[in-house]
Amino acid sequence: MRYIDLRSDTVTKPTEEMRQAMMSAMVGDDVFSDDPTMNELEDLVAKTLGKEAGVFIPSGTFSNQLALFTHCKQGDEVIVDQFAHIVQHESGASPVISGVQLFTLESDLGIWDLKKMEKMIKKRTISTTNTKLICIENAYNGRALSLDYFDEVSKIAKKHELKVHLDGARIFNAAVALNVDVSEIAKYADTVSVCLSKGLCAPVGSVLVGTKEFVEQARMRRKIMGGGMRQVGILAAAGKIAIEKMSKRLIEDHENAEYMANLLRNIPNIVIDERQRDINMVFFDIDDDRKFALEDYMFENGVKILEYEDGFRFVAHHDLDRKDIKIAIDLVEKYFQ
Ligand SMILES: Cc1ncc(COP(=O)(O)O)c(C=O)c1O
């Protein structure tokens, strides 16, 4: 049975073109840096983001954590949003892998009070550690944060000689929403982690980009973490299509998400979080206690959804069309009638 899957864009399957490219990919041994397809992918992502170099990482979590591991030494402090993926959804990895202290800061949906943030930057003393890194995220859940805001964050970081890491799992979605080139977002960060396997449909992988020197260090640390891979050009072949082709169609997902949001807006008691309506996700809550059994009802009727924090998050992606979305939202409406 085919389910209509609204849980995430991570559920997207590799396209037929990706499968063909994977089958015929030229490969080598990437630990010796001689996998030609992987070298092409890493260069392509670095160039696309306006950085010197890139290194392929099996997942977004691994890539973010490798960034921290490479930027910091044990005991350093990292400033991060209190609801950032790095701190909320990465299994408590940072103190385990890097031995860093995460300083989590409250925000207004991803936007810090920057005066407050600056005051939290620490210098090493007998009793305080030193802040080393600031982590930001764009897109932040369903919201594309403005370039002006990142410009300010980056200026504060420079003033205090700190590095900035951007969790750009969905940076291509943010770029579409802001109508800018991805490199315009990436330029405010020293390092960026980009996911290939979300809305871009590749089966596996992220790329961490930065300076040549940083990437060389990260490559060594990736090996420490067991992330040295061999004939990985098979994955890179799909990754190249993700960047070159699939990033260009994300506007379709954003428009389908707006179509879905419009259908949801017509259902009584559904309250859409309009501040998070920038990308391919629709965040909403339902003022009706029957909502707690909605997930089971939808599943029984062929639609997979996920409760998200206090409410719901429905996601538009390549493997869904408007007919699927209409079927799913009609079911929600029927359930609450
Ligand atoms: C913002 C953000 N960062 C990082 C990740 C981690 O990616 P992965 O699931 O590949 O570890 C995700 C995953 O959904 C994410 O949404």
The ligand as a MOL file (V3000), in Angstrom:
LIG
                    3D

  0  0  0     0  0            999 V3000
M  V30 BEGIN CTAB
M  V30 COUNTS 16 16 0 0 0
M  V30 BEGIN ATOM
M  V30 1 C 17.6590 21.7100 11.0400 0
M  V30 2 C 18.1980 20.3200 10.9900 0
M  V30 3 N 19.4980 20.1130 11.2130 0
M  V30 4 C 20.0420 18.9000 11.1800 0
M  V30 5 C 19.2750 17.7850 10.9130 0
M  V30 6 C 19.9210 16.4230 10.9700 0
M  V30 7 O 19.9070 15.6910 9.8160 0
M  V30 8 P 20.0210 14.0830 9.8460 0
M  V30 9 O 18.6300 13.5850 10.0760 0
M  V30 10 O 20.5530 13.7670 8.5010 0
M  V30 11 O 20.9240 13.7120 10.9430 0
M  V30 12 C 17.9000 17.9280 10.6750 0
M  V30 13 C 17.0680 16.7570 10.3920 0
M  V30 14 O 15.8880 16.8140 10.1420 0
M  V30 15 C 17.3490 19.2380 10.7170 0
M  V30 16 O 16.0430 19.4450 10.5190 0
M  V30 END ATOM
M  V30 BEGIN BOND
M  V30 1 1 1 2
M  V30 2 1 2 3
M  V30 3 2 2 15
M  V30 4 2 3 4
M  V30 5 1 4 5
M  V30 6 1 5 6
M  V30 7 2 5 12
M  V30 8 1 6 7
M  V30 9 1 7 8
M  V30 10 2 8 9
M  V30 11 1 8 10
M  V30 12 1 8 11
M  V30 13 1 12 13
M  V30 14 1 12 15
M  V30 15 2 13 14
M  V30 16 1 15 16
M  V30 END BOND
M  V30 END CTAB
M  END
